């Protein structure tokens, strides 16, 4: 048994942080800390993903559409759909990944120029 505390967060100005909170036989749960005005540049995932805003407010851009997602809003994407995230305020985001996906891919997204 493990209790996961999603709301424990330390934001750094204009920075995105990724924390793996769960990695088990059924999948991966990632906490993304998006500081106000931070951006995750356009990228895509090789498997389906689910993105839920737990606190704060973000812009989720997908297929040339900018969607404002608020606390408790969630979006699901099929594989290989380009998308980006930007924070309108300090935001905690839950990212649910397939077990077959890997964290190195996420870290590479943060290093994109």
C-alpha positions, -999 to 999 in steps of 0.1 A, spaced: 0 0 0 12 35 -8 -4 69 -2 4 93 -30 3 130 -20 -3 148 -53 -5 183 -37 31 183 -24 48 206 -48 77 230 -50 75 253 -80 105 271 -95 98 302 -116 89 294 -152 100 258 -148 85 224 -155 92 196 -131 83 159 -136 80 135 -107 72 98 -111 48 90 -83 36 55 -94 53 30 -116 39 -5 -114 26 -34 -134 -5 -15 -145 10 18 -156 27 51 -147 14 81 -129 34 113 -133 31 146 -114 39 175 -137 45 208 -119 40 237 -143 51 270 -128 32 300 -140 43 310 -176 61 277 -181 57 257 -213 60 220 -223 68 224 -260 49 204 -286 55 167 -284 36 134 -289 33 102 -270 36 67 -286 7 54 -265 -26 68 -253 -23 93 -224 -47 110 -199 -39 145 -186 -58 159 -156 -53 192 -140 -54 187 -102 -48 224 -93 -43 256 -113 -51 264 -149 -33 255 -181 -36 259 -219 -36 225 -236 -30 230 -273 -39 201 -296 -47 200 -333 -45 238 -336 -70 243 -308 -62 260 -275 -82 245 -247 -83 260 -212 -82 233 -186 -90 241 -150 -87 221 -118 -102 186 -122 -106 189 -160 -91 159 -179 -83 152 -215 -74 119 -231 -54 116 -263 -48 87 -287 -12 79 -296 10 102 -317 -12 133 -314 10 165 -311 2 186 -281 17 212 -258 10 226 -224 14 261 -209 6 273 -174 -16 303 -167 -8 299 -130 11 274 -109 -5 241 -118 -2 205 -107 -10 181 -135 -15 143 -134 -2 124 -164 -13 88 -168 10 67 -191 10 32 -205 33 8 -187 52 5 -221 60 42 -222 92 55 -206 102 84 -185 133 92 -206 109 103 -234 93 128 -210 127 141 -199 136 146 -235 105 167 -240 117 191 -213 151 195 -230 137 204 -264 151 237 -277 
